[in-house]
Amino acid sequence: MILYSSFQLLLWVMAVLGLIVFFSLYFVTAGYGQFRTRQWGPSIDNRVAWILMEAPAFLTMLGVWCHAGCPQQLPAMLLFGLFMLHYAQRSFVFPFLMQGRSQMPVTIMLMGVLFNIANGLIQGGGLFWFPNPDYAQGTSYLAEPHTVAGLLLFATGMGINLHSDHVIRHLRQPGDTRHYLPQRGMYRYVTSANYLGELLEWTGFAIAAATPAAWVFVWWTAANLVPRSHAIHRKYRAEFGDAAVGRRRRIIPFVY
């Protein structure tokens, strides 16, 4: 039996940790992707790391649903499906689309595993242990303006995220090791379009879910991706010059 007070405490702990992460990442750039260095310790193949890092979110959410008795309340099940769709793609499709032989530090992977387990617990808890009482409305809840808006925003964000990943994967021809500035899609407006897509996804999810747990996830997404988008923007300006980057923002078009 999961106590509501314990669940609330977990939400507060995650929110405070997100605040610490947000400020820390403006001073320490997480050493994965284009920022990987030996200082972060031993590394493993990027594909394997992504599977090991992202799959716990999928499996933990599934475990919470089973623990709750496999409820079938329609709004919760739809949101459950969207969460699982995202993490199925990130865990079991995205890694196999990667090109090159890049690696990820084990420390980064393990931090991702811990976050994804904790987030799977709170998102599953927000849907199945302590759901929004309005979910009892069933199909009527899905017709609510905020639900429709949230679902549309989620779909838009996922589309931007997937397209942006596609753009990044096709910047180089086989055997080419040079760096390029992404130019297509939402990269015309921000230098981290893939992060923009993910932030929109989970903001849409939170609007539709209308639970504190979902908004904690939005906060964590921003706390992780906004500082990293700043680091990427700064690196692009240093590497390609201010003229090439132009007026593109970091992660939010025309704003930041």
Secondary structure, 3 states (H helix, E strand, C coil): CCCHHHHHHHHHHHHHHHHHHHHHCCCCCCCCHHHCCHHHCCEEEHHHHHHHHHHHHHHHHHHHHHHCCCCCCHHHHHHHHHHHHHHHHHHHCHHHHCCCCCEEEHHHHHHHHHHHHHHHHHHHHHHHHCCCHHHHHCHHHHCCHHHHHHHHHHHHHHHHHHHHHHHHHCCCCCCCCCCCCCCCHHHHCECCHHHHHHHHHHHHHHHHHCCHHHHHHHHHHHHHHHHHHHHHHHHHHHHHCHHHHCCCECCCCCCC
